[in-house]
């Protein structure tokens, strides 16, 4: 009997010792790195008894060239903590201020375990109304500016998005295995400039509660934010927010379903605006069949007759065009007589062939040029600034080749071998020719400027939190090998003739308020039973012709022949910028 009692006492003593050690381990020895995952028990304990509402994700801001915010904006919100549903507070006063019925306010508490923003506000939250709400002095009710979701921003494909990523967090912060929610850039500038923009800590509204969810340690909601005077930094981009809004409105009004539009400042060669469609589907982003996150302004596609600009430049510069030489444009690309009388264009000069986009002329010229030098197309695309990538690339701190644009595609002119029968197709921008809208717009900017091709810049500088400059991106050229002034002038006149000539494929733009110069392009992308069912429709150019300020490219991808989204986008864009310039200083 005594042995049994002794054994039981020993067992209980052992178990008590284990329990005591465990309590000591949890409460004293390993409070900040408990267990194999190194969990911070103090932080977890506080978090378990704390309601938090994020006001700011702590990432660096992305600004336009005038300092206006491009990344997720800040708008007035009404923030409600869930314990309000179980206490008496002047809900009728909040209803009167916001225009949300008492019934709707109460319904919004259902199922909520975390602080949330009030939905359905019909009355604008002015600064006076914000003060009225906060002057109710209700703990758990506060109104203030808070960061919006990133699915409400301009230039979404260019600016990009940031998302929480536990794996990325643990990879970057190996010394801190206790995961804290932190966002990382996924696409666009947010991803490309992640090392600059990464968060140093979020800004939150905090309220400590007891086990019933009611406030403790006083009823005041605390505002907690990082105190670093230099971080987060901001990216000062070259984008003009007003012009970005104009470009997106032009694209939307034209109902462009898939494609892109690019606008460049001719003088500086800086990007002013960029839009890609379709818009991002934030519900299924990156799912297997979703391509809405793709920035088609940076993706190469078949340019069609826009490429004839390169062939024309080479033909002029190489001197293979004779004065008054005529080309029989009743013939097709292969030199056969056109069966369709609507496609017969008669005998045309070199210049008229460019205006009317005669395939026979440029197939013939392109073949001669390529046989003269197999790299002729690439050489002149390079001289004109269209041999992409064309975005800013250079040395940034320890990175020797930093690119401002994420995943910008390269230009291609030939794929594999170069058979003679394929040269004519290549000469009119078909077959293996692929270029990005950004590269095409850069070509037009180079021609309009009449100078050397430059890299397209989208970020001017990185600024510390206090506004001082951390890093500046210098302007850079693409090449010192460019078209002669005489050849460039002839090319400019031909681009203008596309608009002014009766035979010009761009004559529909002749009545626009700004004088336009440019080139159209239609590329066959899909055939069914020898019938073209899908095309890429392009127009690229610059304006005003006399004193160029803007260069652009617009493309609608994989559309039917009757679709006018490209021409409608160009018309809307030029008209809107003209009106904008009338009311703003140049």
C-alpha positions as a Python dict, from the first residue, in 0.01 Angstrom:
ca = {
    (1, 'X'): (0, 0, 0),
    (2, 'X'): (276, 241, 96),
    (3, 'X'): (458, 157, -225),
    (4, 'X'): (150, 241, -428),
    (5, 'X'): (103, 571, -249),
    (6, 'X'): (469, 650, -297),
    (7, 'X'): (448, 561, -668),
    (8, 'X'): (140, 780, -713),
    (9, 'X'): (310, 1071, -534),
    (10, 'X'): (619, 1032, -748),
    (11, 'X'): (404, 1026, -1062),
    (12, 'X'): (208, 1334, -955),
    (13, 'X'): (531, 1510, -860),
    (14, 'X'): (677, 1431, -1202),
    (15, 'X'): (365, 1550, -1383),
    (16, 'X'): (355, 1865, -1170),
    (17, 'X'): (722, 1931, -1248),
    (18, 'X'): (654, 1888, -1622),
    (19, 'X'): (357, 2123, -1597),
    (20, 'X'): (557, 2373, -1393),
    (21, 'X'): (841, 2366, -1647),
    (22, 'X'): (593, 2408, -1929),
    (23, 'X'): (443, 2713, -1761),
    (24, 'X'): (792, 2850, -1700),
    (25, 'X'): (884, 2783, -2061),
    (26, 'X'): (574, 2963, -2188),
    (27, 'X'): (570, 3250, -1940),
    (28, 'X'): (941, 3324, -1890),
    (29, 'X'): (1198, 3132, -2093),
    (30, 'X'): (1059, 3148, -2449),
    (31, 'X'): (798, 3420, -2455),
    (32, 'X'): (920, 3557, -2788),
    (33, 'X'): (1028, 3237, -2965),
    (34, 'X'): (812, 2952, -2843),
    (35, 'X'): (809, 2613, -3015),
    (36, 'X'): (960, 2496, -3345),
    (37, 'X'): (793, 2785, -3530),
    (38, 'X'): (942, 3044, -3291),
    (39, 'X'): (603, 3195, -3214),
    (40, 'X'): (604, 3529, -3030),
    (41, 'X'): (353, 3451, -2752),
    (42, 'X'): (339, 3810, -2627),
    (43, 'X'): (238, 3943, -2968),
    (44, 'X'): (-10, 3658, -3016),
    (45, 'X'): (-166, 3728, -2678),
    (46, 'X'): (-204, 4096, -2754),
    (47, 'X'): (-340, 4022, -3102),
    (48, 'X'): (-598, 3783, -2955),
    (49, 'X'): (-738, 4060, -2742),
    (50, 'X'): (-702, 4342, -2993),
    (51, 'X'): (-932, 4465, -3268),
    (52, 'X'): (-736, 4622, -3554),
    (53, 'X'): (-844, 4811, -3863),
    (54, 'X'): (-577, 4887, -4121),
    (55, 'X'): (-564, 5249, -4232),
    (56, 'X'): (-253, 5218, -4450),
    (57, 'X'): (-53, 4917, -4572),
    (58, 'X'): (275, 5099, -4505),
    (59, 'X'): (406, 5056, -4859),
    (60, 'X'): (565, 5340, -5051),
    (61, 'X'): (334, 5558, -5258),
    (62, 'X'): (333, 5588, -5637),
    (63, 'X'): (284, 5947, -5757),
    (64, 'X'): (229, 6113, -6094),
    (65, 'X'): (467, 6377, -6226),
    (66, 'X'): (280, 6649, -6035),
    (67, 'X'): (280, 6464, -5704),
    (68, 'X'): (-77, 6331, -5732),
    (69, 'X'): (-138, 5983, -5593),
    (70, 'X'): (-160, 5700, -5849),
    (71, 'X'): (-152, 5402, -5614),
    (72, 'X'): (-452, 5318, -5396),
    (73, 'X'): (-621, 5643, -5294),
    (74, 'X'): (-740, 5759, -4953),
    (75, 'X'): (-1110, 5834, -4908),
    (76, 'X'): (-1325, 5920, -4603),
    (77, 'X'): (-1478, 5614, -4437),
    (78, 'X'): (-1690, 5531, -4134),
    (79, 'X'): (-1527, 5251, -3933),
    (80, 'X'): (-1731, 5038, -3694),
    (81, 'X'): (-1604, 4791, -3432),
    (82, 'X'): (-1815, 4474, -3387),
    (83, 'X'): (-1885, 4512, -3010),
    (84, 'X'): (-2114, 4809, -3092),
    (85, 'X'): (-2392, 4563, -3179),
    (86, 'X'): (-2420, 4464, -2812),
    (87, 'X'): (-2425, 4811, -2651),
    (88, 'X'): (-2644, 5120, -2668),
    (89, 'X'): (-2513, 5402, -2883),
    (90, 'X'): (-2673, 5682, -3093),
    (91, 'X'): (-2717, 5479, -3410),
    (92, 'X'): (-2996, 5714, -3522),
    (93, 'X'): (-2750, 6007, -3531),
    (94, 'X'): (-2504, 5812, -3747),
    (95, 'X'): (-2796, 5724, -3978),
    (96, 'X'): (-2892, 6091, -4013),
    (97, 'X'): (-2536, 6197, -4093),
    (98, 'X'): (-2457, 5921, -4345),
    (99, 'X'): (-2796, 5858, -4504),
    (100, 'X'): (-2776, 5485, -4419),
    (101, 'X'): (-3090, 5358, -4246),
    (102, 'X'): (-3069, 5224, -3889),
    (103, 'X'): (-3192, 4888, -4020),
    (104, 'X'): (-2908, 4868, -4275),
    (105, 'X'): (-2647, 4971, -4018),
    (106, 'X'): (-2761, 4696, -3779),
    (107, 'X'): (-2765, 4439, -4061),
    (108, 'X'): (-2404, 4517, -4149),
    (109, 'X'): (-2295, 4396, -3803),
    (110, 'X'): (-2425, 4045, -3871),
    (111, 'X'): (-2140, 3795, -3887),
    (112, 'X'): (-1872, 4060, -3836),
    (113, 'X'): (-1586, 3964, -3603),
    (114, 'X'): (-1346, 4236, -3712),
    (115, 'X'): (-1381, 4615, -3760),
    (116, 'X'): (-1540, 4709, -4093),
    (117, 'X'): (-1636, 5010, -4302),
    (118, 'X'): (-1996, 5122, -4331),
    (119, 'X'): (-2142, 5053, -4678),
    (120, 'X'): (-2414, 5238, -4866),
    (121, 'X'): (-2330, 5592, -4756),
    (122, 'X'): (-2544, 5823, -4969),
    (123, 'X'): (-2436, 6156, -4819),
    (124, 'X'): (-2088, 6277, -4911),
    (125, 'X'): (-1852, 6248, -4617),
    (126, 'X'): (-1730, 6606, -4598),
    (127, 'X'): (-1486, 6721, -4332),
    (128, 'X'): (-1782, 6866, -4141),
    (129, 'X'): (-1964, 6532, -4140),
    (130, 'X'): (-1646, 6350, -4032),
    (131, 'X'): (-1624, 6589, -3735),
    (132, 'X'): (-1993, 6533, -3654),
    (133, 'X'): (-1940, 6156, -3642),
    (134, 'X'): (-1627, 6175, -3429),
    (135, 'X'): (-1792, 6429, -3197),
    (136, 'X'): (-2049, 6164, -3103),
    (137, 'X'): (-1765, 6026, -2885),
    (138, 'X'): (-1866, 5664, -2933),
    (139, 'X'): (-1590, 5415, -2863),
    (140, 'X'): (-1562, 5184, -3164),
    (141, 'X'): (-1704, 5443, -3407),
    (142, 'X'): (-1461, 5659, -3597),
    (143, 'X'): (-1454, 5842, -3931),
    (144, 'X'): (-1132, 5924, -4111),
    (145, 'X'): (-936, 5893, -4436),
    (146, 'X'): (-840, 5533, -4506),
    (147, 'X'): (-658, 5362, -4793),
    (148, 'X'): (-881, 5212, -5063),
    (149, 'X'): (-839, 4870, -5218),
    (150, 'X'): (-600, 4866, -5515),
    (151, 'X'): (-878, 4761, -5751),
    (152, 'X'): (-998, 5121, -5761),
    (153, 'X'): (-686, 5285, -5903),
    (154, 'X'): (-589, 5435, -6237),
    (155, 'X'): (-333, 5270, -6466),
    (156, 'X'): (-391, 4940, -6287),
    (157, 'X'): (-171, 4730, -6518),
    (158, 'X'): (116, 4980, -6507),
    (159, 'X'): (101, 5065, -6135),
    (160, 'X'): (24, 4705, -6045),
    (161, 'X'): (-97, 4548, -5722),
    (162, 'X'): (39, 4424, -5390),
    (163, 'X'): (-87, 4119, -5204),
    (164, 'X'): (-17, 3943, -4874),
    (165, 'X'): (217, 3647, -4920),
    (166, 'X'): (320, 3435, -4622),
    (167, 'X'): (584, 3238, -4816),
    (168, 'X'): (745, 3557, -4944),
    (169, 'X'): (737, 3705, -4596),
    (170, 'X'): (914, 3408, -4438),
    (171, 'X'): (1167, 3402, -4720),
    (172, 'X'): (1250, 3772, -4679),
    (173, 'X'): (1232, 3783, -4299),
    (174, 'X'): (1398, 3456, -4202),
    (175, 'X'): (1481, 3583, -3853),
    (176, 'X'): (1114, 3650, -3778),
    (177, 'X'): (913, 3334, -3837),
    (178, 'X'): (604, 3469, -3657),
    (179, 'X'): (412, 3585, -3963),
    (180, 'X'): (276, 3938, -3961),
    (181, 'X'): (49, 4038, -4253),
    (182, 'X'): (257, 4225, -4507),
    (183, 'X'): (197, 4295, -4873),
    (184, 'X'): (443, 4240, -5156),
    (185, 'X'): (429, 4375, -5511),
    (186, 'X'): (284, 4118, -5751),
    (187, 'X'): (278, 4296, -6088),
    (188, 'X'): (361, 4635, -6240),
    (189, 'X'): (564, 4905, -6068),
    (190, 'X'): (459, 4761, -5731),
    (191, 'X'): (656, 4446, -5812),
    (192, 'X'): (939, 4598, -6013),
    (193, 'X'): (1021, 4851, -5740),
    (194, 'X'): (949, 4616, -5447),
    (195, 'X'): (1286, 4681, -5283),
    (196, 'X'): (1199, 5050, -5265),
    (197, 'X'): (828, 5022, -5185),
    (198, 'X'): (827, 4740, -4928),
    (199, 'X'): (639, 4814, -4609),
    (200, 'X'): (811, 4912, -4286),
    (201, 'X'): (489, 4845, -4094),
    (202, 'X'): (119, 4912, -4132),
    (203, 'X'): (-83, 5196, -3977),
    (204, 'X'): (-379, 5069, -3774),
    (205, 'X'): (-665, 5167, -3550),
    (206, 'X'): (-639, 4949, -3238),
    (207, 'X'): (-871, 4876, -2947),
    (208, 'X'): (-796, 4627, -2668),
    (209, 'X'): (-1094, 4416, -2560),
    (210, 'X'): (-1177, 4159, -2292),
    (211, 'X'): (-1292, 3801, -2351),
    (212, 'X'): (-1643, 3928, -2423),
    (213, 'X'): (-1515, 4163, -2690),
    (214, 'X'): (-1578, 4479, -2488),
    (215, 'X'): (-1322, 4763, -2457),
    (216, 'X'): (-1066, 4753, -2179),
    (217, 'X'): (-784, 4986, -2072),
    (218, 'X'): (-1012, 5279, -2155),
    (219, 'X'): (-1251, 5328, -2442),
    (220, 'X'): (-1024, 5525, -2675),
    (221, 'X'): (-931, 5381, -3014),
    (222, 'X'): (-554, 5409, -3056),
    (223, 'X'): (-379, 5503, -3382),
    (224, 'X'): (-52, 5312, -3429),
    (225, 'X'): (191, 5379, -3713),
    (226, 'X'): (566, 5345, -3788),
    (227, 'X'): (772, 5647, -3680),
    (228, 'X'): (1059, 5630, -3934),
    (229, 'X'): (1107, 5984, -4073),
    (230, 'X'): (1252, 5860, -4405),
    (231, 'X'): (1036, 5558, -4494),
    (232, 'X'): (825, 5460, -4674),
    (233, 'X'): (959, 5624, -4988),
    (234, 'X'): (758, 5739, -5290),
    (235, 'X'): (805, 5680, -5662),
    (236, 'X'): (766, 5998, -5864),
    (237, 'X'): (656, 5870, -6204),
    (238, 'X'): (636, 6050, -6538),
    (239, 'X'): (263, 5975, -6567),
    (240, 'X'): (23, 6268, -6587),
    (241, 'X'): (-286, 6170, -6388),
    (242, 'X'): (-517, 6395, -6593),
    (243, 'X'): (-390, 6253, -6923),
    (244, 'X'): (-413, 5899, -6782),
    (245, 'X'): (-780, 5962, -6703),
    (246, 'X'): (-832, 6099, -7055),
    (247, 'X'): (-666, 5796, -7214),
    (248, 'X'): (-867, 5547, -7008),
    (249, 'X'): (-1189, 5734, -7083),
    (250, 'X'): (-1107, 5728, -7456),
    (251, 'X'): (-1043, 5352, -7443),
    (252, 'X'): (-1361, 5285, -7246),
    (253, 'X'): (-1581, 5499, -7471),
    (254, 'X'): (-1444, 5316, -7775),
    (255, 'X'): (-1526, 4982, -7607),
    (256, 'X'): (-1179, 4841, -7664),
    (257, 'X'): (-1209, 4483, -7539),
    (258, 'X'): (-852, 4357, -7572),
    (259, 'X'): (-550, 4571, -7653),
    (260, 'X'): (-362, 4875, -7531),
    (261, 'X'): (-295, 5246, -7574),
    (262, 'X'): (27, 5436, -7500),
    (263, 'X'): (97, 5811, -7483),
    (264, 'X'): (451, 5955, -7477),
    (265, 'X'): (585, 6310, -7433),
    (266, 'X'): (776, 6374, -7757),
    (267, 'X'): (1021, 6626, -7612),
    (268, 'X'): (1132, 6424, -7309),
    (269, 'X'): (1035, 6074, -7429),
    (270, 'X'): (871, 6010, -7092),
    (271, 'X'): (559, 5799, -7062),
    (272, 'X'): (251, 6015, -6999),
    (273, 'X'): (-20, 5748, -6992),
    (274, 'X'): (-70, 5377, -7055),
    (275, 'X'): (-383, 5162, -7057),
    (276, 'X'): (-439, 4793, -7117),
    (277, 'X'): (-763, 4604, -7165),
    (278, 'X'): (-939, 4394, -7048),
    (279, 'X'): (-954, 4547, -6701),
    (280, 'X'): (-832, 4327, -6420),
    (281, 'X'): (-1071, 4067, -6288),
    (282, 'X'): (-975, 4091, -5920),
    (283, 'X'): (-1201, 3802, -5821),
    (284, 'X'): (-1017, 3544, -6035),
    (285, 'X'): (-684, 3715, -6092),
    (286, 'X'): (-409, 3473, -6205),
    (287, 'X'): (-650, 3183, -6239),
    (288, 'X'): (-577, 2935, -6517),
    (289, 'X'): (-787, 3094, -6790),
    (290, 'X'): (-752, 3456, -6679),
    (291, 'X'): (-525, 3696, -6869),
    (292, 'X'): (-667, 4020, -6732),
    (293, 'X'): (-347, 4091, -6537),
    (294, 'X'): (-151, 4101, -6865),
    (295, 'X'): (-30, 4445, -6969),
    (296, 'X'): (-76, 4426, -7346),
    (297, 'X'): (110, 4756, -7390),
    (298, 'X'): (427, 4559, -7309),
    (299, 'X'): (340, 4241, -7502),
    (300, 'X'): (465, 4194, -7863),
    (301, 'X'): (198, 4140, -8127),
    (302, 'X'): (179, 4145, -8507),
    (303, 'X'): (179, 4511, -8627),
    (304, 'X'): (67, 4480, -8989),
    (305, 'X'): (122, 4789, -9203),
    (306, 'X'): (253, 5001, -8915),
    (307, 'X'): (578, 4816, -8991),
    (308, 'X'): (584, 4975, -9336),
    (309, 'X'): (719, 5283, -9158),
    (310, 'X'): (1043, 5092, -9096),
    (311, 'X'): (1055, 4967, -9456),
    (312, 'X'): (990, 5320, -9586),
    (313, 'X'): (1270, 5462, -9371),
    (314, 'X'): (1513, 5198, -9500),
    (315, 'X'): (1407, 5249, -9863),
    (316, 'X'): (1457, 5626, -9837),
    (317, 'X'): (1787, 5603, -9652),
    (318, 'X'): (1926, 5330, -9878),
    (319, 'X'): (1832, 5523, -10191),
    (320, 'X'): (1648, 5239, -10364),
    (321, 'X'): (1344, 5456, -10443),
    (322, 'X'): (1357, 5642, -10775),
    (323, 'X'): (1172, 5967, -10837),
    (324, 'X'): (840, 5926, -11018),
    (325, 'X'): (873, 5548, -11024),
    (326, 'X'): (527, 5391, -11037),
    (327, 'X'): (410, 5069, -10877),
    (328, 'X'): (117, 4866, -11002),
    (329, 'X'): (-103, 4847, -10693),
    (330, 'X'): (-369, 4654, -10883),
    (331, 'X'): (-146, 4359, -10791),
    (332, 'X'): (-147, 4174, -10460),
    (333, 'X'): (151, 4105, -10236),
    (334, 'X'): (271, 3818, -10460),
    (335, 'X'): (241, 4022, -10779),
    (336, 'X'): (-80, 3859, -10893),
    (337, 'X'): (-372, 4065, -11026),
    (338, 'X'): (-619, 4145, -10746),
    (339, 'X'): (-943, 3957, -10799),
    (340, 'X'): (-1133, 4191, -10564),
    (341, 'X'): (-1177, 4521, -10749),
    (342, 'X'): (-1213, 4709, -10415),
    (343, 'X'): (-851, 4618, -10340),
    (344, 'X'): (-717, 4755, -10670),
    (345, 'X'): (-548, 5090, -10614),
    (346, 'X'): (-401, 5164, -10958),
    (347, 'X'): (-51, 5287, -11034),
    (348, 'X'): (98, 5469, -10736),
    (349, 'X'): (424, 5641, -10649),
    (350, 'X'): (628, 5530, -10349),
    (351, 'X'): (473, 5804, -10136),
    (352, 'X'): (120, 5728, -10253),
    (353, 'X'): (181, 5359, -10186),
    (354, 'X'): (261, 5450, -9827),
    (355, 'X'): (-53, 5666, -9793),
    (356, 'X'): (-275, 5391, -9935),
    (357, 'X'): (-74, 5112, -9767),
    (358, 'X'): (-9, 4920, -10091),
    (359, 'X'): (117, 4572, -10005),
    (360, 'X'): (266, 4510, -10348),
    (361, 'X'): (500, 4811, -10330),
    (362, 'X'): (628, 4739, -9981),
    (363, 'X'): (655, 4366, -10035),
    (364, 'X'): (878, 4439, -10335),
    (365, 'X'): (1087, 4704, -10154),
    (366, 'X'): (1119, 4495, -9841),
    (367, 'X'): (1242, 4198, -10037),
    (368, 'X'): (1508, 4409, -10214),
    (369, 'X'): (1624, 4557, -9884),
    (370, 'X'): (1648, 4221, -9708),
    (371, 'X'): (1840, 4063, -9993),
    (372, 'X'): (2080, 4356, -9979),
    (373, 'X'): (2132, 4307, -9604),
    (374, 'X'): (1965, 4027, -9409),
    (375, 'X'): (1952, 4246, -9095),
    (376, 'X'): (1805, 4551, -9272),
    (377, 'X'): (1471, 4550, -9086),
    (378, 'X'): (1633, 4513, -8747),
    (379, 'X'): (1887, 4783, -8827),
    (380, 'X'): (1622, 5042, -8919),
    (381, 'X'): (1388, 4943, -8639),
    (382, 'X'): (1686, 5018, -8416),
    (383, 'X'): (1746, 5357, -8582),
    (384, 'X'): (1380, 5447, -8522),
    (385, 'X'): (1366, 5330, -8162),
    (386, 'X'): (1133, 5036, -8224),
    (387, 'X'): (1374, 4749, -8161),
    (388, 'X'): (1246, 4669, -7811),
    (389, 'X'): (1273, 4643, -7521),
    (390, 'X'): (1269, 5023, -7525),
    (391, 'X'): (1190, 5094, -7159),
    (392, 'X'): (1443, 5248, -6920),
    (393, 'X'): (1716, 5002, -6821),
    (394, 'X'): (2031, 5092, -6632),
    (395, 'X'): (2238, 5070, -6317),
    (396, 'X'): (2059, 5119, -5985),
    (397, 'X'): (2280, 5078, -5680),
    (398, 'X'): (2418, 4722, -5695),
    (399, 'X'): (2194, 4609, -5980),
    (400, 'X'): (2366, 4664, -6313),
    (401, 'X'): (2062, 4612, -6536),
    (402, 'X'): (1748, 4731, -6363),
    (403, 'X'): (1435, 4762, -6581),
    (404, 'X'): (1157, 5004, -6491),
    (405, 'X'): (893, 4807, -6683),
    (406, 'X'): (805, 4456, -6571),
    (407, 'X'): (831, 4180, -6833),
    (408, 'X'): (858, 4412, -7133),
    (409, 'X'): (865, 4201, -7448),
    (410, 'X'): (1131, 4211, -7720),
    (411, 'X'): (1079, 4290, -8088),
    (412, 'X'): (1117, 4012, -8345),
    (413, 'X'): (1145, 4042, -8723),
    (414, 'X'): (1236, 3693, -8837),
    (415, 'X'): (1180, 3356, -8677),
    (416, 'X'): (1438, 3093, -8764),
    (417, 'X'): (1530, 3080, -9134),
    (418, 'X'): (1457, 3360, -9381),
    (419, 'X'): (1312, 3204, -9697),
    (420, 'X'): (1262, 3433, -9996),
    (421, 'X'): (890, 3363, -10015),
    (422, 'X'): (851, 3493, -9656),
    (423, 'X'): (1030, 3824, -9707),
    (424, 'X'): (730, 3998, -9862),
    (425, 'X'): (506, 3894, -9575),
    (426, 'X'): (763, 4021, -9327),
    (427, 'X'): (787, 4349, -9520),
    (428, 'X'): (423, 4431, -9451),
    (429, 'X'): (443, 4345, -9080),
    (430, 'X'): (309, 3991, -9102),
    (431, 'X'): (466, 3649, -9050),
    (432, 'X'): (719, 3663, -8765),
    (433, 'X'): (715, 4039, -8704),
    (434, 'X'): (608, 4127, -8350),
    (435, 'X'): (646, 4454, -8160),
    (436, 'X'): (497, 4607, -7846),
    (437, 'X'): (267, 4913, -7847),
    (438, 'X'): (528, 5085, -7627),
    (439, 'X'): (796, 5025, -7892),
    (440, 'X'): (566, 5150, -8172),
    (441, 'X'): (483, 5466, -7976),
    (442, 'X'): (855, 5516, -7914),
    (443, 'X'): (920, 5495, -8289),
    (444, 'X'): (662, 5767, -8350),
    (445, 'X'): (816, 5980, -8075),
    (446, 'X'): (1161, 5940, -8233),
    (447, 'X'): (1030, 6041, -8578),
    (448, 'X'): (833, 6336, -8438),
    (449, 'X'): (1139, 6461, -8251),
    (450, 'X'): (1368, 6406, -8547),
    (451, 'X'): (1649, 6299, -8315),
    (452, 'X'): (1810, 5994, -8164),
    (453, 'X'): (1597, 5717, -8014),
    (454, 'X'): (1564, 5737, -7637),
    (455, 'X'): (1466, 5488, -7372),
    (456, 'X'): (1111, 5540, -7247),
    (457, 'X'): (1115, 5642, -6883),
    (458, 'X'): (822, 5588, -6644),
    (459, 'X'): (985, 5672, -6307),
    (460, 'X'): (1181, 5994, -6262),
    (461, 'X'): (1299, 5953, -5906),
    (462, 'X'): (1259, 5788, -5568),
    (463, 'X'): (1177, 6029, -5285),
    (464, 'X'): (1223, 5990, -4912),
    (465, 'X'): (921, 6038, -4688),
    (466, 'X'): (1025, 6399, -4624),
    (467, 'X'): (1033, 6472, -4998),
    (468, 'X'): (1409, 6479, -5052),
    (469, 'X'): (1553, 6280, -5341),
    (470, 'X'): (1685, 5932, -5272),
    (471, 'X'): (1765, 5828, -5631),
    (472, 'X'): (1719, 5989, -5975),
    (473, 'X'): (1688, 5800, -6303),
    (474, 'X'): (1886, 5982, -6570),
    (475, 'X'): (1758, 6010, -6929),
    (476, 'X'): (1921, 5753, -7156),
    (477, 'X'): (1941, 5697, -7532),
    (478, 'X'): (1880, 5363, -7703),
    (479, 'X'): (2144, 5409, -7972),
    (480, 'X'): (2359, 5678, -8132),
    (481, 'X'): (2286, 5534, -8478),
    (482, 'X'): (1983, 5708, -8621),
    (483, 'X'): (1824, 5827, -8944),
    (484, 'X'): (1969, 6124, -9130),
    (485, 'X'): (1777, 6454, -9096),
    (486, 'X'): (1674, 6450, -9465),
    (487, 'X'): (1545, 6092, -9446),
    (488, 'X'): (1361, 6171, -9123),
    (489, 'X'): (1194, 6475, -9279),
    (490, 'X'): (1071, 6271, -9577),
    (491, 'X'): (935, 6011, -9338),
    (492, 'X'): (748, 6278, -9138),
    (493, 'X'): (592, 6417, -9455),
    (494, 'X'): (478, 6068, -9558),
    (495, 'X'): (319, 6007, -9218),
    (496, 'X'): (131, 6334, -9257),
    (497, 'X'): (21, 6229, -9607),
    (498, 'X'): (-153, 5925, -9458),
    (499, 'X'): (-398, 6176, -9307),
    (500, 'X'): (-417, 6443, -9578),
    (501, 'X'): (-413, 6235, -9899),
    (502, 'X'): (-740, 6128, -10057),
    (503, 'X'): (-589, 5781, -10079),
    (504, 'X'): (-468, 5789, -9717),
    (505, 'X'): (-576, 5516, -9476),
    (506, 'X'): (-595, 5776, -9199),
    (507, 'X'): (-801, 6038, -9380),
    (508, 'X'): (-1083, 5990, -9127),
    (509, 'X'): (-863, 6186, -8883),
    (510, 'X'): (-820, 6489, -9111),
    (511, 'X'): (-1093, 6690, -8933),
    (512, 'X'): (-956, 6643, -8579),
    (513, 'X'): (-875, 6966, -8389),
    (514, 'X'): (-505, 6873, -8372),
    (515, 'X'): (-317, 6803, -8696),
    (516, 'X'): (-218, 6438, -8698),
    (517, 'X'): (55, 6229, -8862),
    (518, 'X'): (67, 5852, -8838),
    (519, 'X'): (26, 5507, -8986),
    (520, 'X'): (-249, 5249, -8969),
    (521, 'X'): (-199, 4875, -8958),
    (522, 'X'): (-415, 4566, -8994),
    (523, 'X'): (-257, 4231, -8920),
    (524, 'X'): (-422, 3897, -8993),
    (525, 'X'): (-412, 3681, -8680),
    (526, 'X'): (-664, 3403, -8751),
    (527, 'X'): (-807, 3236, -9061),
    (528, 'X'): (-1089, 2985, -9096),
    (529, 'X'): (-1147, 2822, -9437),
    (530, 'X'): (-931, 3085, -9611),
    (531, 'X'): (-1135, 3363, -9452),
    (532, 'X'): (-980, 3612, -9210),
    (533, 'X'): (-1177, 3596, -8884),
    (534, 'X'): (-950, 3790, -8646),
    (535, 'X'): (-715, 4085, -8691),
    (536, 'X'): (-498, 4327, -8497),
    (537, 'X'): (-601, 4684, -8576),
    (538, 'X'): (-339, 4953, -8512),
    (539, 'X'): (-296, 5323, -8545),
    (540, 'X'): (17, 5503, -8429),
    (541, 'X'): (132, 5859, -8479),
    (542, 'X'): (193, 6198, -8320),
    (543, 'X'): (33, 6544, -8288),
    (544, 'X'): (25, 6835, -8346),
    (545, 'X'): (214, 6780, -8669),
    (546, 'X'): (375, 7127, -8684),
    (547, 'X'): (505, 7124, -8325),
    (548, 'X'): (481, 6764, -8200),
    (549, 'X'): (402, 6716, -7832),
    (550, 'X'): (239, 6373, -7809),
    (551, 'X'): (328, 6039, -7967),
    (552, 'X'): (94, 5744, -7931),
    (553, 'X'): (4, 5391, -8034),
    (554, 'X'): (-333, 5217, -8009),
    (555, 'X'): (-406, 4853, -8087),
    (556, 'X'): (-717, 4636, -8072),
    (557, 'X'): (-614, 4271, -8063),
    (558, 'X'): (-790, 3976, -8229),
    (559, 'X'): (-1095, 4170, -8346),
    (560, 'X'): (-1335, 4130, -8637),
    (561, 'X'): (-1295, 4354, -8940),
    (562, 'X'): (-1590, 4580, -8866),
    (563, 'X'): (-1475, 4671, -8512),
    (564, 'X'): (-1384, 5043, -8483),
    (565, 'X'): (-1241, 5051, -8131),
    (566, 'X'): (-896, 5161, -8253),
    (567, 'X'): (-1015, 5453, -8466),
    (568, 'X'): (-1269, 5558, -8203),
    (569, 'X'): (-999, 5554, -7934),
    (570, 'X'): (-771, 5776, -8146),
    (571, 'X'): (-1054, 6020, -8222),
    (572, 'X'): (-1164, 6040, -7858),
    (573, 'X'): (-806, 6079, -7735),
    (574, 'X'): (-705, 6361, -7969),
    (575, 'X'): (-1028, 6556, -7915),
    (576, 'X'): (-1007, 6524, -7537),
    (577, 'X'): (-640, 6625, -7518),
    (578, 'X'): (-713, 6927, -7739),
    (579, 'X'): (-985, 7040, -7497),
    (580, 'X'): (-757, 6969, -7201),
    (581, 'X'): (-471, 7173, -7348),
    (582, 'X'): (-702, 7468, -7409),
    (583, 'X'): (-762, 7498, -7036),
    (584, 'X'): (-413, 7410, -6909),
    (585, 'X'): (-78, 7574, -6952),
    (586, 'X'): (152, 7407, -7202),
}
